[in-house]
Amino acid sequence: QVQLVESGGGLVQAGGPLTLSCAASGSIASFTVMGWYRQAPGKERELVATITSVRSTSYGSSVKDRFTISRDNAKNAVALQMNSLKPEDTAVYYCYYRGTYSLEYWGQGTQVTVSS
């Protein structure tokens, strides 16, 4: 089992920055993919960004060039630096983990609201 603890959501004005953090604990695999997905009301969950243990990254097209994902392997933690936030970035952001045998885990979600 893997537990994910998220922090950093909140209310921010359009154009501002916000950082989300997520720490994994439990039975952590030697190679993992961690990252963030988001879900806005009435929409499907979508990729925000992921990063592997060797720091290979992937970004959703709507956030590329504005968001940056990073990780601390020693702490099994990832951070998402979000810049130039837009009202359409408003969503619940979920931390994501994939490890051995492609087992996936999700955080409980943290609300990000961007006001115009």
N, C-alpha and C positions, 0 to 999 in steps of 0.2 A: 504494500500500500504506500501511496505517496500523498502527502498533504501539501496543499498550496495555500499560502497566505499572501493576500494582496494588500496593497496600501497605496494611497496617493490620489485617489479620485476626488472630485469636488466640482465646484462652480468656478468658471474662469471666463473672462471677457474674450470676445473674438480678437484674434491676433496675439493673444498671450500664450505663455508656455505652461506646461504642466508635466510632471514626471510621475509615472506609475512604477511601482516596484512589486516584485513577487519573489517569495522564497519558498523553495521546496524542501521537504524533510521526509524522512522515512527510508524506504528501500530505493535509493537512487541508483540508477543504472550507470555503467561506465561511459556510455554514449547516449546523449539525450538531445532532444529537440525541445526547446522551451520558447514561449512567446506569448502573443496576445491575439485574441479575436475580439470582435465587438458585435453587438446586436442592438440596432435601433428599433423603436416601436414599429410594429407592422412589417419589419424587414427580416431577412434571413441573417444568420450569423455569418460574418465575413472575416477573412484574414486581415489582420493589421500588420503584424511582423512576427517572424520567427528567427531563431538563431540556434545553431547546433553547438555541440561541445567544442568543435574546432572553429567556431565563430563564422561559419558560413551563414549568411543572412538571406531572408526573403521578405519582401514588402508588398502590401496591397497597393494597387496602382493609385488609389486616391490619397495615399499618405506618403508615398515615396517623395523624397526631397524635403519633407517637413518633419518626419518622425525618424528617430534613431534608436535602434535597439542595441543593448549591450548586456554582457553577462559576466558574472564572477563565479568561475567554476569552483573555487574553494568554498564558497558560501552557497552554492547551488541556487543562485539568485539571478534574476534578470531585471533590467530596468528599461523603461520606454520613455525616452525624452520626446515630448510632443511640442513642437513649435508652430507658430502661425496657425493657431487653432481656428476652426471655422464652426459656425453653428451646426453644419452637417456632420461634424465629428461627434455630436452629442449621441451617446449610446451607453449601454452597460458594457464594460470592458472585462473580458474573462482571461485570466492567466491559463496557459496551456502547457502541458507536459506530455511528451511521448518518450517512452524508454524501451526496455527490453520487450521483445515480441510485439512491438508496436502498441503496447498498452498505453492508453491515453487517460489523462486526468485533467480535470478542470477546476479552477478556483470558483468561489461563490459569486464572483462578479463585483465590480466597483463602478459606481455611476460617475460618468463624466458629462457635465453639462456646460455648453459653450453659449454664452449669451451674446446677442448681436447689439 
